[in-house]
Amino acid sequence: MVTIMEIPPLSDVDDANGWAVLAENALWNDELVSMLGYDDLNDSDTAALRLAVPSSRTVRRRWVALLDPDDRGIVVGAANATLPVRDNADLAGVEVIVAPEHRRRGIGSALLERAEQWAGAEGRHTLQSWATVPGMVAEDAPSALRPTLGSGAVDLAAASTLFMQARGYSLEQVEVHSMLRLPVPPEVIDPLEADAAAHAGGYRLVSWQGECPAEYVDDYATLRIAMVDAPLAGLTFEAETWDADSIREVEQRVRQGGYLTLTTAAQHEASGALVGFTQLQRLAERDGSAIQEDTVVIAGHRGHRLGMLLKTANLRLLASTWPAVRRIHTWNADENDYMRSINIALGFRPESSEGAWQKRR
Ligand SMILES: CC(C)(COP(=O)(O)OP(=O)(O)OC[C@H]1O[C@@H](n2cnc3c(N)ncnc32)[C@H](O)[C@@H]1OP(=O)(O)O)[C@@H](O)C(=O)NCCC(=O)NCCS
């Protein structure tokens, strides 16, 4: 049988326990490549180590499964649990992975049990986990599992579906992972941008690379809090706590993890307030693909096509700043019709589905 070893949080990126973080990252990277056929979503070792050092916003613990307790070279599985510190005091995010040749032997269950026990001891009773399933399943297909609320489906027969159900989790939301191939043809982006601009009188756009300019950072924190307005279906999640200090802390971690960002925000001309933003991110060392991160327009400023205006402007910025990028990936709740219709109009197409699983314990 395997030995499960608990790994304390890293003190810094050179911490002697970094081997466990790198082993876990390698398992996930291999899994993503085997599921999707490309490494666009893989984390670099630098990013994995940086994110394993605790921040003031989250505490994370991990466990690795070893075939031989004296041989750290053979890690056959890993799990981690992440606890938000400033908000969502009942919540823990959990992740578990087992090397393909060691599955169906109880290792995943044993790892997850350790993660859940620790979360419980820390007072966290709502557990959430996200699992990628290649391809899409129609809601009315015989192999479809539908979420309790919300729309979409994941494959009933996928290992993660069977595993999460066996561990007592219920499917609460389906996220669609979509990909946009670049360049977006002018006949697609030009009219979308012109139409959005024609509806967005009274707003102007501001963009930045990397850190948010000091004059906007308080507004930017308010926009990050507004992300709670994204559809949650059956997931329990409360608004995150953000302020200028936490924006700066996260920006520093992103930069030290080797990531570059491009952000475009919409400014309400009459008040000067930022009322929406969108962000693209990529690893500095991987110039062929990028991730579309959060986009939000705050209540009271919706209905002016700011979502489309923000996205077309940030895509233009990407084309001039990171010209080698050929693919952009993004995730949206299946039922998030507003955001998905913008993405579909720009040319995003579904690649895989992601089940959002939750259990109370
Ligand atoms: C999901 C995963 C972690 C399961 O690991 P595992 O070590 O095979 O899991 P276990 O052996 O503990 O399985 C526990 C139960 O889950 C169910 N199960 C897991 N995988 C299954 C599969 N491929 N087919 C059918 N049932 C399965 C079974 O009920 C199983 O009990 P049983 O073997 O007694 O029938 C593994 O398949 C994996 O790493 N997948 C990729 C990463 C992932 O999707 N992680 C989950 C979300 S974070």
The ligand as a MOL file (V3000), in Angstrom:
LIG
                    3D

  0  0  0     0  0            999 V3000
M  V30 BEGIN CTAB
M  V30 COUNTS 48 50 0 0 0
M  V30 BEGIN ATOM
M  V30 1 C -10.4220 11.0350 -10.0340 0
M  V30 2 C -9.1390 10.3140 -9.5620 0
M  V30 3 C -8.4210 11.2400 -8.5580 0
M  V30 4 C -9.5490 9.0250 -8.8330 0
M  V30 5 O -8.3880 8.4250 -8.2180 0
M  V30 6 P -8.3800 6.8710 -7.8420 0
M  V30 7 O -7.1950 6.6140 -6.9810 0
M  V30 8 O -8.5390 6.0650 -9.0600 0
M  V30 9 O -9.7200 6.7690 -6.9630 0
M  V30 10 P -10.1980 5.5640 -5.9970 0
M  V30 11 O -9.4750 4.3140 -6.3610 0
M  V30 12 O -10.0590 6.0350 -4.5950 0
M  V30 13 O -11.7280 5.4560 -6.4090 0
M  V30 14 C -12.7980 5.6120 -5.4580 0
M  V30 15 C -14.1140 5.2900 -6.1230 0
M  V30 16 O -14.3830 6.2450 -7.1410 0
M  V30 17 C -15.0480 5.6110 -8.2520 0
M  V30 18 N -14.1720 5.6670 -9.4240 0
M  V30 19 C -12.9950 6.3260 -9.5150 0
M  V30 20 N -12.4980 6.2030 -10.7650 0
M  V30 21 C -13.3640 5.4520 -11.4740 0
M  V30 22 C -13.3830 4.9740 -12.8040 0
M  V30 23 N -12.3930 5.2530 -13.6710 0
M  V30 24 N -14.4270 4.2160 -13.1850 0
M  V30 25 C -15.4090 3.9110 -12.3170 0
M  V30 26 N -15.4340 4.3370 -11.0280 0
M  V30 27 C -14.4290 5.1010 -10.6110 0
M  V30 28 C -15.2860 4.1930 -7.8160 0
M  V30 29 O -16.5230 4.1440 -7.1390 0
M  V30 30 C -14.1370 3.9800 -6.8570 0
M  V30 31 O -14.3790 2.9380 -5.9330 0
M  V30 32 P -14.0970 1.3760 -6.3670 0
M  V30 33 O -12.7740 1.3320 -7.0740 0
M  V30 34 O -14.1270 0.6530 -5.0680 0
M  V30 35 O -15.2200 1.0210 -7.3030 0
M  V30 36 C -8.2290 9.9550 -10.7780 0
M  V30 37 O -9.0060 9.3090 -11.7630 0
M  V30 38 C -7.5350 11.1420 -11.3790 0
M  V30 39 O -6.4490 11.5140 -10.9490 0
M  V30 40 N -8.1660 11.8060 -12.4030 0
M  V30 41 C -7.6110 13.0430 -12.9840 0
M  V30 42 C -7.6730 14.2290 -11.9980 0
M  V30 43 C -9.1040 14.5180 -11.5390 0
M  V30 44 O -10.0260 14.5210 -12.3350 0
M  V30 45 N -9.2770 14.7850 -10.2110 0
M  V30 46 C -10.5820 15.0170 -9.6220 0
M  V30 47 C -10.9400 16.4440 -9.4670 0
M  V30 48 S -9.8070 17.4380 -8.5870 0
M  V30 END ATOM
M  V30 BEGIN BOND
M  V30 1 1 1 2
M  V30 2 1 2 3
M  V30 3 1 2 4
M  V30 4 1 2 36
M  V30 5 1 4 5
M  V30 6 1 5 6
M  V30 7 2 6 7
M  V30 8 1 6 8
M  V30 9 1 6 9
M  V30 10 1 9 10
M  V30 11 2 10 11
M  V30 12 1 10 12
M  V30 13 1 10 13
M  V30 14 1 13 14
M  V30 15 1 14 15
M  V30 16 1 15 16
M  V30 17 1 15 30
M  V30 18 1 16 17
M  V30 19 1 17 18
M  V30 20 1 17 28
M  V30 21 1 18 19
M  V30 22 1 18 27
M  V30 23 2 19 20
M  V30 24 1 20 21
M  V30 25 1 21 22
M  V30 26 2 21 27
M  V30 27 1 22 23
M  V30 28 2 22 24
M  V30 29 1 24 25
M  V30 30 2 25 26
M  V30 31 1 26 27
M  V30 32 1 28 29
M  V30 33 1 28 30
M  V30 34 1 30 31
M  V30 35 1 31 32
M  V30 36 2 32 33
M  V30 37 1 32 34
M  V30 38 1 32 35
M  V30 39 1 36 37
M  V30 40 1 36 38
M  V30 41 2 38 39
M  V30 42 1 38 40
M  V30 43 1 40 41
M  V30 44 1 41 42
M  V30 45 1 42 43
M  V30 46 2 43 44
M  V30 47 1 43 45
M  V30 48 1 45 46
M  V30 49 1 46 47
M  V30 50 1 47 48
M  V30 END BOND
M  V30 END CTAB
M  END
